[in-house]
Amino acid sequence: MHDHTGFRERIDRVLFRLADEEERELLALHSELSPLSEQLRRSLAGGKRLRAAYLYWGWRAAGQPDCEGVIRAAAAMELVHAAACTHDDIIDDSRMRHGRPTAHAAFAARAARGAAGPRSGALAMILGDLLMGYAGYVFSSCGLPGAYLARTVPLWATLLRETMAGEFLEVLRTRAGQVPQVAESLEVARFKTAKYTVERPLHLGATLGGGSRALLDAFTAYGLPLGEAFQLRDDLLGTFGDPARTGKSNVDDLRDGKPTALLALTAAAARGADRRLLAELVGRPGLDGEEASAVRALMERCGARQQVEDMIRERIARATGALDLVPMPAEARSALRELAGTAAERSL
């Protein structure tokens, strides 16, 4: 077993040091920026640090040793994630994440107390942009040789392009009354989650470490199915999860009509009255808890929930099998197998 707790603590130190430094810089600009610095710190708290872990083990799989430079580079992935979550929460109007108010909800609460302006979504959008900017700064100043960093520049552009493409496609395809298709749902998951959560962080770490083309190809074969499994699990938890455990609503995805594979499979299987129930309830802004329960029962009854569980298991098996396609240090292979196991039971 690997010391994932110790790794997370090292990543946290980098992120909290950044929060301290930026608080000083922001308040030196103007005292009214204190809500921004406070929410910056909250945005960096908690989480499993999966994206950081994948960059780190991509580096180690390329035969490189543990060092503080790669820890700092890995921490940059968490800033990308924090930025993406901030923007995603604005788009979805999600009020809770990890059991805490989202950035725009927190800014709205301050506004109610007279401590900030009323445009909470705009303030959160600015925070998200700031976090993405910090990601590039932390990565480029990580302390690894400049020649190593230079070869990752195209990958950074690719990472950001693919992440925004996934968000854009999801927004386009989230419309009341529109029946999602499984292939389209998985396409969004591939861009929005699989690539920026698993594949590209692995590629960044391996490229920093001078990894071979074969290693990058193996990481694609591992990262894409595993990232899809993560998103499929997250979709299940977004509908069937206990908010007290997941820290987020289990109604929002149904209320918004999110084009998930779970919903697509349900729509494909539903007939007659079930199809009418789905059309009437999913995507309705006023959807309440009892109505959401009726949709969940339909998802169980038509077998969609079990199909998603089967898809998750198949993708995890495919991903772990890909680790045998190329030589890498045993410790890296073992760590990546452990990380793949988290898709079986956890959310992102």
Salt bridges, closest charged atoms under 4 A:
ASP12 OD1 - ARG49 NH2 2.72
ASP20 OD1 - ARG41 NH1 2.95
GLU23 OE1 - ARG41 NH2 3.21
GLU38 OE1 - ARG110 NH1 2.91
ASP66 OD1 - ARG10 NH1 3.05
GLU68 OE2 - ARG10 NH2 2.66
GLU78 OE1 - ARG49 NH1 3.71
ASP88 OD1 - LYS192 NZ 3.47
ASP89 OD1 - ARG97 NH2 2.82
ASP92 OD2 - LYS258 NZ 2.97
ASP93 OD1 - ARG95 NH1 2.83
ASP93 OD1 - HIS104 NE2 3.06
ASP129 OD1 - HIS87 NE2 3.23
GLU162 OE2 - LYS195 NZ 3.71
GLU162 OE2 - ARG200 NH2 2.77
GLU170 OE1 - LYS192 NZ 2.69
GLU187 OE1 - ARG173 NH2 2.88
GLU199 OE1 - LYS195 NZ 2.99
GLU199 OE1 - ARG200 NE 3.76
ASP217 OD1 - ARG213 NE 3.20
GLU228 OE2 - ARG190 NE 2.82
GLU228 OE1 - ARG315 NE 2.70
ASP234 OD1 - LYS248 NZ 3.19
ASP252 OD1 - ARG255 NH1 3.42
ASP253 OD1 - LYS258 NZ 3.89
ASP274 OD1 - ARG301 NH2 2.79
GLU291 OE1 - ARG284 NH2 2.39
GLU300 OE2 - ARG305 NH1 2.66
GLU309 OE1 - ARG233 NH2 2.77
ASP310 OD1 - ARG313 NH2 2.53
GLU314 OE1 - ARG315 NH1 3.29
GLU314 OE2 - ARG318 NE 2.83
ASP324 OD1 - ARG333 NH1 3.92
ASP324 OD1 - ARG337 NH2 2.93
GLU331 OE1 - ARG60 NH2 3.05
GLU338 OE1 - HIS4 NE2 2.93
GLU345 OE2 - ARG346 NE 3.96
